[in-house]
């Protein structure tokens, strides 16, 4: 892997975080609140403020940006960005390249997670892999033939929106499960599980069944060699892994079960490093 410095930008609902990434080494991280209820220009200026500082302190050859939205990857246009109402259609790549005169790569944040794992995490060397982010919702990024597959409209892997029970999969298979189904605070449920409280442990066991079903859907749809779980809910893996595997083992093809690997991400700052990793994926 070449010694290239790339700025990784993770655009979230309330904050933007960025750093210069040199291979898998992250420099100083800048974090800034964004005016999520502001105009297109307000949010752009928040992004510019972070990138300007990073470029003042270091010379970078490219910029990668992960956003919570559907993206026209070729043109770098982002549509209907979650939690930023004014960002209905923003030509982010064009605007950034005109300002900084270096290549800019834009993609969905779940795809960035998968690419980050492929180049810098447990997915190194994988030919087929699915990165799964279990947080407020359920996102997935698909790696096939050693490269990100985003689909024609950057919508490949949106299994969280598959119909499931009486809603969609991510209603039951995410950190929102506890609030959606039982009206409980997920953070408190996690603390109760850590304290060994039986009710919380039973709730995580139920969550594990849903996660297991999500894993089976991924296996039927993509047949990957490796699935990597990330996001805040993955930190509670020990509380739902047994029931997850019980459900996974009901998969129809026994030979596939012999080979499938399921790992928990250990990447720190995966949003930043995954955005920077877009540069490497586009060189393939």
N, C-alpha and C positions, 0 to 999 in steps of 0.2 A: 504494500500500500504506500502510495507516494506521500512525501512530507508536505502536504497541502494544508493550509489554514483556511477553515470555512467557518463563517458565522452561522450558528444555529439559533433560530428564533422560535420560541414556543408561545403562541398566542392563545391565551385562555379566556375564560369568561370575564375575569376581573383584573388579571395581571398579564403582563408580557415579561418573559424571561429570556435572556440571551447571553451568549458567551462565544468566544473564539474557540473552536475545536481543532486540535492538531492530532490527527489519527484519533485515538480514544482518550486523549488528554484534554480536559476542559479547563479553560482559563477562568479568570474572574467572572462570576455571574452577576449580571445586572438585572434587577427586578424592579418593575414599575407598575403601579396601578394604571389601568386604562379608563378612559371616559366611555365606558361601554354604552351609555345612553346618549352619547354625543353623536355628532355628524360623522360622515365618512372621513372628512378631513381631520377631525379631532382625533380619531383613532389612528389614522395614518401618521399624524404628528407624534403620537405616543410611540409608535414603532420607530419612526425616524430618530427620535431622541435617544433611544437605546442603541440603534445601529451607529449613529454618529459618534457616540462615545466609544464604542467598541473599535471603530475604524481609526479613531484618533490615537488609541493606545496600541494598535496592532494592525498589520497589513494582512488583509484576507483576500483570497482569490475568488470567493463565491459566497453566496448567502443562501441558506436553506430555511424555509418557513413552514411550520406545521400549523394548520388552522382547523377548528372544529366545524367543518363544512364540506359540502361537495365542491370539487375543484375541476375546472377545465385544465388538466395538467399541461397540455401542450402550450396553451396561451397564458397559463398562470392566472386565470380568472376565478375568483372565489364567489360562491353563491350562498345566500341565506345563512350567514355565519351565526351559529348558535349564541344566544345571549348578547349579540350586538345587532340590534334591530335595524340600524341604518345600513348595514353591510348586506344589501340585497344582491348587488353585482359590482364587484370591485376588481379592476384590472391590476391586481397587485404586482405581478411580475413586471409588467410594462412600466408602471410607476417607479418601482424600486430600481430597475435597470437604468432608467433614464436619470435617476438621482445619483446612483453610485457607479454606474458604468462598469459593473462586473456582473457575471451570470447570476441569476436568481432562480431558485427551484422552489415550487410551492406544491404542497400536497396535504391531504387529510391527516389529522393527528394520529389516527390509528395506523395508517400506512407508515407514518414516520416511526412509530413504535416498532413495527415489524422490521423495517429497514435498519433501525438502530441495533436491534438484536442480531440481525444477519451479519452486520459488519463489526460490531463491537461487543456483542453479548453472547448468550448461549446458543445462538443460531449460527455462529461462525462455521462455515463449510457446509451448511445445509443446502440441499438442492430444492426441497419442498418443505415449506414451513408455514404455520399460521400463528401470528401474534395476536393475542386476545387481551384487550383492556377491559377489566372489570372495575368499573367505578360507578359514577352516578348512572351511567348506561352501560351498554355492551358494544364495544367496537372491535373490529378485526381487520388485520392487514394480511394479505396473501402473498407468499413468496413461491414462485414456481420457476423451475429451471434456473435457480440461483438469482432470480431477479424479481422485483416487485411487480405484481399484476394488479393494476388498479381498476381494470375494466374500461369500457368505452366512455363512461361518464363518471369515472372515479367512484363508482358505487359498488364495486366487487367486495364481497365479504360482509355486507350489511345484514348478517344473520340476526342481529338484535331485533330487526323489524319483521322477522318471520312470524306468522300467526302461531300462537301457542296458548293452549288452554282457552281462556276467555279473553285474551289480550294479545300482546306480542311477547317475544322471548325475553327482551331486556326488562320487561315489567317484573318478571320473576327471577331473572338471572343477572343481578347487578346489586350494587349497594342500596338501591332504592327498594329492593324487595321487602325489607322489614317495614318500611313506611307504607308502601303500596298495599301490602296484604294485611298487615297487623297494626298499622298506625304507630309504629315504634321508631325511635331514633336509632339509626344504624350505628352511630359512634357509641352510644350507650350499650347497645347489644354487644358490640365488640368488647367493651370494657367488662361487661358482665361475663362474657365467655372467658376472658382472661382470668376472671376471679373464680371460674369454675361453676357458675350458676347454671343449674340444670336447664331452665327454660331457654336461656341463650344458646346453650349447646344444642338443644333440640331444634332451635330455629336455624342454626348453621347446618345441621344435618339435613334439614329440609332444603336449604339453599343448595347444598351439595348435589341433591337429586336433580335440581334444575340445571346446575352447571354441567353435570354429567350428560344431560340431554343435549345441551349446547355443544359439548365436545363430540357427541355422536353425530350431530348434524354436520359439524365441520368434517368429520371423518367420511361421512357418506358423500358430501359435496366435493371435497378436495383431496381426500386420501393423502394427507401429508405424512412425512416421516417424523415430524416434530411439531408440537404445539407448545407455545410459551405463554403462560398467564402473567399478566402484569396489571397495573392499576391498584387502587387502594384496597380493594377487596382481597387481592391475592396475598396481602399481609396476614390474612386470617386463614390461610390454606390449611393449616393443621386442624382447624375445626370443621372443615367440610370435605377434606380429601377422601375420607373413607367412603362416605355415601356417594361422592362423585365417582370413585372407581367402581363401586358396586353397580352404578348405572351404566358406566362405560363398558363394563364387562358383559352387558346384555347385547352388545354390538353383534350384528349377524355373522360377521366373517372372522372366524377364529384366527386365521393366519395374520390378518391385519392387527389384531390385538397383541399378537406376539411381538410385533415390531414397533408399534406406536410408542413414542416417548412424550411425556408431558412434564414440562419444567416450569419453575417459577423464576421470573426475571430477577436478576440481581443488579441490573443497570441502575445507577444513580443518575438523576437528571435526564431520564430517558427522552423527555420531550425535546430537550435541547440537542442532545447527541443524535437523536433520530432525525431531526430536521437537518442537521449538518450532514448526516449520512446520505441524504438525498443526492448530494453531489456525486458520491461514489457510485450510486446505483445508476445515475444517468450517464456515467462514463462507459457502462457495459454495452 
